[in-house]
Amino acid sequence: MAVDHLSKGGPDGTTLGQSTTDKVSLYGVTPIVQRSGAAQATSAVGTASSTAVDTALKAAVIEIMNTLAAIGAWKGSA
C-alpha cells in the first residue's frame, strides 16, 4: 500500500487550512473550523506550577482535550 504525503517539498513547509474558518479534521471525523474560547488564553495558565492545578489550568487542559477530540487527533472516549 502506498502512502500519500501532504507535502510538496517547498522550503516554507506545509499547512492545513488557509484561515481559521477553513475546516480541518483527522481520521475521518467531521471537519471543524478553528476553535476559540477564553480557556485558550495563554495568560490563563502562564505561571501555574505542577502543584497548582487551579480552575484556569483545568479549563485549559479540558479545552486542549476537546480540541484534539474535535479534529480527530484524540479519540475522546474509551
N, C-alpha and C positions, 0 to 999 in steps of 0.2 A: 504494500500500500504506500502510495506517495504522500508526502506531507506538503501542504500548501503554506507558503510563508507570506506574511503581510508586509514584507519589506521590499522596497525597490532598490535597496543598497545605496541610497542617497547619503551624502555626508551629514545632513541635518537630522537624520533619523526618520521615524515613522510615528504617526499619531492616529488615534481613533477618534473620529468626530472632528468637525471644524469649529464648532461652537458649543456653548453649554446647552443649547436646545436640540442638538443632534442626539438621536437615541443610540445607545450602545448596550450590548449585553454579551455574556459569555455562556457557553454550554447550552444554548438553545432556549434560554429563558426569554421572556418578553422584554425587548429593549426599552430603556427608560432614558429620560433626559438627566442631566447632572442634578443631583440632589443638592438642596441648600437648607440651611437651618441654623439657628443660634448656637446649637451644640457643636457646630463645626468651627467656631471661632477659636483660633489658637490661644487667645488670651484666657479662655475658659480653663485651661489646664497648664498654663505657662510655667508655674513654679511648683506644681504638685510633686511631692516626693512619693517614693514607693510605699511609704507608710501612711500617706494621707489620701485615702480614697473618699473624696467628698462627692457631693451631688453633681458638680460640674464635670468631674472626671468620669463618673458613671455615665452621665448623659453623652459625653464624647465617645466613650467606648461603645455604648449602645448604638450611636449613630454610625460608627465605623462598621459594626456588625450588620446593621440594617442596609447600609450602602453596599457592602460586599455581597450580601444575600440578594439584594435587588438586581445587581448586574450579573449574578450567577457565579461569582468568584468564591462564594461561601455558601454551602448548602443551606444553612439556616435551620436545619432540623435533624433529628437523629436518623 
